């Protein structure tokens, strides 16, 4: 029974005029201070970190502030951000996926090899790849909810299976570690326009992946903040059994989150294929950590139930700025991992401090 059901409400017939409202005791509604509202946002640490990284490389590298450099930074950010956004939703739902890096490569390999071997339109290969990739995402989610095993173990197994299949099937079919060219096959130009083209806005040339990235950010934010499914994601990540007790479809929500990650992996895989025409079967290993790092920098908790899509996008933007800023500053590439690790620790500590202060002032 809800609180509304247990509250005594005067009947309209007990008052002289039910349409009149007594405003004599009205009090102004208390407003939450702006700083406290900002402190409650999960992406605050990432935004502060992004501003610091931007200022740092603006000073350290003269070329960093050029429009062409900004375009390159956005492209590097989008290649991580397309995956970081659904990975963030999965982490908010309380789970991990360690197979995402190789799943991107798997989706590209399936599209390429199916089209080449069957001499089919490349869109047919892309469609087959979509079905297989979604099936892998469903498998991860279904196995998780049926066994209650840690997602770390399940997706680590999937990671190893996919890595072996990527190398084994590519060598078996192509007799090399890379796929054959499909640039001269039917449908390739139109698919390239969708997944690997670029557009010009003013003086800035942007890759189409930036558009895909922004679209996923908007969609994920809408789901989290404006839909019932978003409430379910936060609920299953914060308290799974309590959510189940009030009727939240826990199993369906978790499976859906894994399939959402698989869909993003398919988009990234098609970009990989149609940008470079051929795919190296060993690619993608280690990228799953970059996606998780971007989400954590963006404010997602490893324990689930907290985070945002915008925060993960900002985390990916930090990755792009750091990756390219080191190049523009003409430093050794070895420094990239140092900066990425430092940003991970600093953003995590800042998010912890912000949450602690918000809880103390609540």
C-alpha positions as CSV (number, residue, x, y, z in Angstrom):
1,X,0.0,0.0,0.0
2,X,1.4,3.4,-0.9
3,X,1.7,6.4,1.3
4,X,-1.0,8.1,-0.7
5,X,-3.4,5.3,0.3
6,X,-2.7,5.7,4.1
7,X,-3.0,9.5,4.2
8,X,-6.3,10.9,5.5
9,X,-7.7,13.3,2.9
10,X,-10.7,15.5,3.8
11,X,-13.8,14.8,1.8
12,X,-14.9,17.6,-0.5
13,X,-18.3,17.6,1.2
14,X,-16.7,18.4,4.6
15,X,-15.6,21.9,3.4
16,X,-17.7,24.9,2.7
17,X,-16.3,25.4,-0.7
18,X,-14.2,22.6,-2.2
19,X,-13.0,24.9,-5.0
20,X,-11.3,27.4,-2.7
21,X,-7.7,26.9,-1.7
22,X,-6.3,28.3,1.6
23,X,-3.1,30.0,0.8
24,X,-2.6,31.7,4.1
25,X,0.0,29.2,5.3
26,X,1.7,28.9,1.9
27,X,5.5,28.8,2.1
28,X,8.0,29.3,-0.6
29,X,9.3,26.0,-2.0
30,X,12.9,25.4,-1.0
31,X,15.3,25.2,-3.9
32,X,18.4,23.1,-4.0
33,X,21.5,25.3,-4.4
34,X,23.1,25.2,-7.9
35,X,26.5,24.0,-6.6
36,X,24.8,21.1,-4.7
37,X,22.9,20.1,-7.8
38,X,26.1,20.2,-9.8
39,X,27.9,18.2,-7.2
40,X,25.3,15.5,-7.6
41,X,26.0,15.0,-11.3
42,X,28.1,11.9,-12.0
43,X,29.9,13.6,-14.9
44,X,31.3,16.5,-12.9
45,X,34.7,15.0,-12.4
46,X,35.0,14.2,-16.1
47,X,34.1,17.7,-17.1
48,X,36.7,19.2,-14.7
49,X,39.2,16.7,-16.0
50,X,38.4,17.5,-19.6
51,X,38.8,21.2,-19.0
52,X,42.2,20.6,-17.4
53,X,43.4,18.3,-20.2
54,X,42.2,20.9,-22.8
55,X,44.1,23.8,-21.1
56,X,47.2,21.6,-20.6
57,X,47.6,20.6,-24.3
58,X,46.5,24.1,-25.5
59,X,49.7,25.4,-23.7
60,X,51.9,22.4,-24.5
61,X,51.1,22.0,-28.2
62,X,50.5,25.0,-30.5
63,X,48.8,22.8,-33.1
64,X,46.2,21.6,-30.6
65,X,44.0,24.6,-31.1
66,X,43.8,24.3,-34.9
67,X,40.4,23.3,-36.4
68,X,42.0,20.4,-38.3
69,X,43.4,19.2,-35.0
70,X,40.0,19.5,-33.3
71,X,38.5,17.3,-36.0
72,X,41.1,14.7,-35.4
73,X,40.5,14.8,-31.7
74,X,36.8,14.3,-32.2
75,X,37.4,11.4,-34.5
76,X,39.6,9.6,-32.0
77,X,37.1,10.4,-29.3
78,X,34.2,9.0,-31.3
79,X,35.9,5.6,-32.1
80,X,36.0,5.1,-28.3
81,X,32.8,7.0,-27.5
82,X,30.5,4.9,-29.7
83,X,31.4,1.9,-27.4
84,X,31.9,3.8,-24.2
85,X,28.2,5.0,-24.1
86,X,26.5,1.6,-24.1
87,X,29.3,0.2,-21.9
88,X,28.4,3.0,-19.4
89,X,24.7,1.9,-19.5
90,X,25.8,-1.7,-18.8
91,X,27.9,-0.6,-15.9
92,X,25.1,1.5,-14.5
93,X,23.1,-1.8,-14.7
94,X,25.8,-3.4,-12.5
95,X,27.6,-5.5,-15.2
96,X,30.8,-5.6,-17.3
97,X,31.6,-6.8,-20.8
98,X,35.2,-7.8,-21.4
99,X,34.5,-9.1,-25.0
100,X,33.6,-5.7,-26.5
101,X,37.0,-5.0,-28.1
102,X,37.2,-8.3,-30.0
103,X,33.4,-8.2,-30.7
104,X,34.0,-5.0,-32.8
105,X,36.6,-6.9,-34.9
106,X,34.3,-10.0,-35.1
107,X,31.4,-8.0,-36.6
108,X,33.8,-6.5,-39.2
109,X,35.2,-9.9,-40.1
110,X,31.8,-11.5,-40.5
111,X,30.6,-8.8,-42.8
112,X,33.7,-9.0,-45.0
113,X,34.1,-12.7,-45.2
114,X,30.4,-13.5,-45.8
115,X,30.2,-10.9,-48.6
116,X,33.4,-12.1,-50.2
117,X,32.8,-15.8,-49.9
118,X,29.1,-15.6,-51.0
119,X,29.8,-12.9,-53.6
120,X,26.9,-11.1,-52.1
121,X,26.1,-7.4,-51.8
122,X,28.0,-6.0,-48.9
123,X,24.8,-4.9,-47.2
124,X,23.8,-8.6,-47.0
125,X,27.1,-9.3,-45.2
126,X,26.4,-6.4,-42.9
127,X,23.0,-7.7,-42.1
128,X,24.3,-11.2,-41.3
129,X,26.9,-9.6,-39.1
130,X,24.3,-7.6,-37.3
131,X,22.3,-10.7,-36.5
132,X,25.3,-12.7,-35.3
133,X,26.6,-9.8,-33.2
134,X,23.3,-9.3,-31.5
135,X,23.1,-13.0,-30.9
136,X,26.5,-12.8,-29.1
137,X,25.2,-10.0,-27.0
138,X,22.1,-12.0,-26.2
139,X,24.2,-15.0,-25.3
140,X,26.3,-13.0,-22.8
141,X,23.2,-11.6,-21.1
142,X,21.2,-14.9,-21.1
143,X,24.1,-16.9,-19.7
144,X,24.5,-14.2,-17.0
145,X,20.9,-14.2,-15.8
146,X,20.5,-18.0,-16.0
147,X,23.7,-18.9,-14.1
148,X,24.2,-15.8,-11.9
149,X,27.9,-16.1,-12.5
150,X,30.0,-12.9,-12.4
151,X,29.8,-11.0,-15.7
152,X,33.6,-10.8,-15.5
153,X,33.9,-14.6,-15.9
154,X,31.3,-15.0,-18.6
155,X,32.5,-12.2,-20.8
156,X,36.2,-13.1,-20.3
157,X,35.2,-16.5,-21.7
158,X,33.4,-14.9,-24.6
159,X,36.5,-12.7,-25.2
160,X,38.8,-15.7,-25.5
161,X,36.3,-17.6,-27.7
162,X,35.9,-14.6,-30.1
163,X,39.7,-13.9,-30.2
164,X,40.3,-17.5,-31.2
165,X,37.5,-17.5,-33.8
166,X,38.7,-14.3,-35.3
167,X,42.2,-15.6,-35.9
168,X,41.2,-19.2,-36.7
169,X,38.4,-18.6,-39.2
170,X,40.3,-15.8,-40.9
171,X,43.4,-18.0,-41.5
172,X,41.1,-20.9,-42.5
173,X,39.1,-18.9,-45.1
174,X,41.6,-16.3,-46.3
175,X,44.8,-18.2,-45.5
176,X,46.2,-15.0,-44.0
177,X,45.5,-13.0,-40.8
178,X,43.5,-10.3,-42.7
179,X,40.4,-10.4,-44.9
180,X,40.3,-10.0,-48.7
181,X,39.4,-6.6,-50.2
182,X,35.7,-6.0,-50.9
183,X,36.1,-2.5,-52.3
184,X,35.0,-3.5,-55.8
185,X,31.9,-5.4,-54.6
186,X,28.3,-4.3,-55.0
187,X,27.0,-2.0,-52.2
188,X,30.4,-0.9,-51.0
189,X,30.1,2.8,-51.9
190,X,26.7,3.2,-50.2
191,X,27.8,1.3,-47.1
192,X,31.0,3.5,-47.0
193,X,28.8,6.6,-47.0
194,X,26.9,5.4,-44.0
195,X,29.7,4.1,-41.9
196,X,33.0,5.7,-43.0
197,X,32.3,8.9,-44.9
198,X,33.0,12.5,-43.7
199,X,31.1,15.8,-43.8
200,X,32.3,19.4,-43.8
201,X,30.8,22.0,-41.4
202,X,32.4,25.4,-42.0
203,X,36.2,24.8,-41.9
204,X,35.9,21.6,-40.0
205,X,35.8,18.2,-41.7
206,X,34.2,15.6,-39.4
207,X,34.1,11.8,-39.8
208,X,30.6,10.2,-39.8
209,X,31.5,8.4,-36.6
210,X,31.1,11.7,-34.7
211,X,27.5,11.8,-35.9
212,X,27.0,8.2,-34.8
213,X,28.6,9.0,-31.4
214,X,26.4,12.1,-30.8
215,X,23.3,10.2,-31.8
216,X,24.1,7.4,-29.3
217,X,24.7,9.9,-26.6
218,X,21.3,11.5,-27.2
219,X,19.5,8.2,-27.4
220,X,21.2,6.8,-24.2
221,X,20.5,10.0,-22.3
222,X,16.9,10.0,-23.3
223,X,16.6,6.3,-22.3
224,X,18.2,6.9,-18.9
225,X,16.3,10.1,-17.9
226,X,13.0,10.0,-19.8
227,X,11.9,6.3,-20.0
228,X,10.8,3.5,-17.7
229,X,13.7,1.4,-19.1
230,X,16.1,4.0,-17.7
231,X,14.6,3.6,-14.2
232,X,15.0,-0.1,-14.6
233,X,18.7,0.2,-15.5
234,X,19.4,2.3,-12.4
235,X,17.3,-0.1,-10.2
236,X,18.9,-3.3,-11.3
237,X,22.4,-1.8,-10.9
238,X,21.7,-0.3,-7.5
239,X,19.7,-3.2,-5.8
240,X,18.8,-6.1,-8.1
241,X,16.7,-8.1,-5.7
242,X,14.8,-5.1,-4.4
243,X,14.1,-4.1,-8.0
244,X,12.9,-7.6,-8.8
245,X,10.6,-7.5,-5.7
246,X,8.8,-4.4,-7.1
247,X,8.3,-5.9,-10.5
248,X,11.3,-4.6,-12.5
249,X,12.1,-7.1,-15.3
250,X,15.7,-7.6,-14.2
251,X,16.6,-10.4,-16.6
252,X,15.2,-8.6,-19.6
253,X,16.9,-5.4,-18.7
254,X,20.3,-7.0,-18.4
255,X,19.9,-9.0,-21.6
256,X,18.8,-5.8,-23.4
257,X,21.9,-3.9,-22.1
258,X,24.2,-6.6,-23.5
259,X,22.4,-6.4,-26.8
260,X,22.8,-2.7,-26.8
261,X,26.5,-3.1,-26.4
262,X,26.5,-5.6,-29.2
263,X,24.7,-3.1,-31.5
264,X,27.3,-0.4,-30.9
265,X,30.0,-3.0,-31.5
266,X,28.4,-3.7,-34.9
267,X,28.4,0.0,-35.8
268,X,32.1,0.3,-34.8
269,X,32.9,-2.9,-36.7
270,X,31.3,-1.7,-39.9
271,X,33.2,1.6,-39.7
272,X,36.4,-0.4,-39.3
273,X,35.7,-2.4,-42.4
274,X,34.4,0.3,-44.7
275,X,37.1,2.8,-43.8
276,X,40.1,0.4,-44.3
277,X,38.5,-2.1,-46.7
278,X,40.3,-5.0,-45.1
279,X,40.3,-6.1,-41.4
280,X,43.2,-7.5,-39.4
281,X,41.9,-10.4,-37.3
282,X,44.0,-9.7,-34.3
283,X,42.7,-6.1,-33.8
284,X,40.5,-5.0,-30.9
285,X,42.4,-6.8,-28.0
286,X,42.7,-4.3,-25.1
287,X,40.1,-1.8,-26.4
288,X,37.6,-3.2,-23.9
289,X,39.6,-1.6,-21.1
290,X,39.5,1.8,-22.9
291,X,35.7,1.7,-23.0
292,X,35.5,0.8,-19.3
293,X,38.1,3.5,-18.4
294,X,36.1,6.2,-20.4
295,X,32.9,5.1,-18.5
296,X,34.7,5.2,-15.1
297,X,36.3,8.6,-15.8
298,X,32.8,9.7,-16.7
299,X,31.4,8.9,-13.3
300,X,30.2,5.3,-13.5
301,X,30.6,3.3,-10.4
302,X,32.1,-0.2,-10.6
303,X,29.4,-1.3,-8.2
304,X,26.6,-0.1,-10.5
305,X,23.5,2.1,-10.1
306,X,25.3,5.4,-10.8
307,X,26.6,7.2,-13.9
308,X,25.5,8.9,-17.1
309,X,25.9,8.6,-20.8
310,X,27.2,12.2,-21.1
311,X,29.9,11.4,-18.5
312,X,31.1,8.4,-20.6
313,X,31.2,10.7,-23.7
314,X,33.3,13.2,-21.8
315,X,35.6,10.4,-20.7
316,X,36.0,9.4,-24.4
317,X,36.7,13.0,-25.3
318,X,39.5,13.0,-22.6
319,X,40.9,9.9,-24.3
320,X,40.8,11.7,-27.7
321,X,42.5,14.8,-26.4
322,X,45.2,12.9,-24.6
323,X,45.8,10.5,-27.5
324,X,46.3,13.3,-30.1
325,X,47.6,16.0,-27.8
326,X,50.7,13.9,-27.1
327,X,51.3,13.6,-30.8
328,X,50.8,17.4,-31.4
329,X,53.2,18.1,-28.4
330,X,55.7,15.8,-30.2
331,X,56.2,13.6,-27.1
332,X,56.8,9.8,-27.1
333,X,53.7,7.6,-27.5
334,X,54.7,5.9,-24.3
335,X,53.4,8.8,-22.3
336,X,49.8,8.1,-23.4
337,X,49.2,5.3,-21.0
338,X,50.7,7.4,-18.2
339,X,48.3,10.3,-18.9
340,X,45.3,7.9,-19.3
341,X,46.1,6.2,-16.0
342,X,46.6,9.5,-14.2
343,X,43.2,10.8,-15.5
344,X,41.5,7.6,-14.4
345,X,42.8,8.0,-10.8
346,X,42.2,11.7,-10.6
347,X,38.7,11.5,-12.0
348,X,37.8,8.6,-9.7
349,X,39.1,10.4,-6.6
350,X,37.2,13.6,-7.6
351,X,34.0,11.7,-8.2
352,X,34.4,10.0,-4.8
353,X,35.0,13.3,-3.1
354,X,32.0,14.9,-4.8
355,X,29.7,12.1,-3.8
356,X,30.9,12.1,-0.2
357,X,30.3,15.9,0.1
358,X,26.9,15.5,-1.5
359,X,25.9,12.7,0.9
360,X,27.1,14.8,3.9
361,X,25.2,17.8,2.9
362,X,22.0,15.9,2.0
